[in-house]
Amino acid sequence: MKIGMPKDGESINQHFGQSKQFLIVTVEDGQVVEQKEVGSESLQHNHAGLSGLFLSEGVSLVITGGIGQPALNALTEKGLQVIRGASGRCEEVLGKYLSGELTDKNVICNHHGEHKH
């Protein structure tokens, strides 16, 4: 299984569509076996492009902080599972997911122009 996470430094980016980097993690038998970062600066706010990026990397699950409805739709229409409302360092969030502690918080961003939470 491959998991994609938007990065802001070492933490989950709370603004999915503004992410310039994504962490792609390969998990086998509950263990992380590979991690790599993928640049996506040219795809900011390009919802179809971001879902295509994940599909080309073999991602089946996206873990994110805040995400707008159009981006969420673009991911789910391509068959990607999405867990929303995650926060903290990517490593910690991944650990919570692997231990079954991470749940979808149904977070949808609905703002234009101003990006503060």
C-alpha angles and dihedrals in degrees: 000000000000124000126197122205128180110234133215103179104308094334136081108271110241090207106060095186093053096053117128094183134038127195113222112199126189114209124191124177091350094305131108107243101169140014130186138165122232122198117229105168092126090053099056109141089000097123097180090046093052093049088048090051091054092047092050089052092049094246117163100172130045119197113195145156113227120359132174123237095250091054092045090050092050090054098044093044087061091052097257119146113227130202111194133195099040118150138177135049114343091236092054093046091050090050090053091050093049091050092049095248098114118091134175110264095196091237115171122178112220107178137109126213099346114078107192128124 
